[in-house]
């Protein structure tokens, strides 16, 4: 009987200590352990035989330890909440201090004035304008001769990468004749061609690299 009472009393004492410890923040971790051990003693006291006299005391000890565990859980939750409020989580470095991006290198542009000449012994030809350096694709069914046009061409890194070019093709009609095309920059001829006969065509093409090489040699 004495052993049963000792287990019940131990449960009660541990429950009281746990309840008191729950009020002291420093003892919170120990408080939870005391409440668990006290609950174990309370269960042992209840499960022993001939426990009639110790049963009320064991139930009291077990109940108090359950309350102590609840108080301990509330205390721990409160402390964690206070710590988080006092020391909020730091913002990731990448978000708070974005790494400055290095500005891109400005694209180098080489302006070139390209002169187009179409000549022949016929009054008109069909002219087809092609190439990424051309302003747009054009197919002129009747282009009057002679023709001289100046085109402002801008040589960029993108134009070199794409292999852009400027092209014009002069197509003779069914009556035949002779037609010539010429592409030049200043006094330097970069491309020229001549065609004669029915439905024949003279085609002149110059690439971005051709015009860049001319600029370098002229400079």
Secondary structure as the mmCIF struct_conf table of DSSP 4:
data_model
#
loop_
_struct_conf.conf_type_id
_struct_conf.id
_struct_conf.beg_label_comp_id
_struct_conf.beg_label_asym_id
_struct_conf.beg_label_seq_id
_struct_conf.end_label_comp_id
_struct_conf.end_label_asym_id
_struct_conf.end_label_seq_id
HELX_RH_AL_P HELX_RH_AL_P1 UNK A 2 UNK A 22
TURN_TY1_P TURN_TY1_P1 UNK A 23 UNK A 23
BEND BEND1 UNK A 24 UNK A 24
HELX_RH_3T_P HELX_RH_3T_P1 UNK A 25 UNK A 27
HELX_RH_AL_P HELX_RH_AL_P2 UNK A 28 UNK A 47
BEND BEND2 UNK A 48 UNK A 50
TURN_TY1_P TURN_TY1_P2 UNK A 52 UNK A 54
HELX_RH_AL_P HELX_RH_AL_P3 UNK A 55 UNK A 86
BEND BEND3 UNK A 87 UNK A 87
HELX_LH_PP_P HELX_LH_PP_P1 UNK A 88 UNK A 92
HELX_RH_AL_P HELX_RH_AL_P4 UNK A 93 UNK A 96
BEND BEND4 UNK A 97 UNK A 97
HELX_LH_PP_P HELX_LH_PP_P2 UNK A 98 UNK A 108
STRN STRN1 UNK A 110 UNK A 120
BEND BEND5 UNK A 121 UNK A 123
STRN STRN2 UNK A 124 UNK A 130
BEND BEND6 UNK A 131 UNK A 131
TURN_TY1_P TURN_TY1_P3 UNK A 132 UNK A 133
BEND BEND7 UNK A 134 UNK A 136
STRN STRN3 UNK A 138 UNK A 144
BEND BEND8 UNK A 145 UNK A 146
STRN STRN4 UNK A 147 UNK A 155
HELX_RH_AL_P HELX_RH_AL_P5 UNK A 157 UNK A 162
TURN_TY1_P TURN_TY1_P4 UNK A 163 UNK A 163
STRN STRN5 UNK A 165 UNK A 171
TURN_TY1_P TURN_TY1_P5 UNK A 174 UNK A 175
STRN STRN6 UNK A 178 UNK A 185
TURN_TY1_P TURN_TY1_P6 UNK A 186 UNK A 187
STRN STRN7 UNK A 188 UNK A 196
BEND BEND9 UNK A 197 UNK A 197
TURN_TY1_P TURN_TY1_P7 UNK A 198 UNK A 199
STRN STRN8 UNK A 201 UNK A 207
HELX_RH_AL_P HELX_RH_AL_P6 UNK A 208 UNK A 218
#
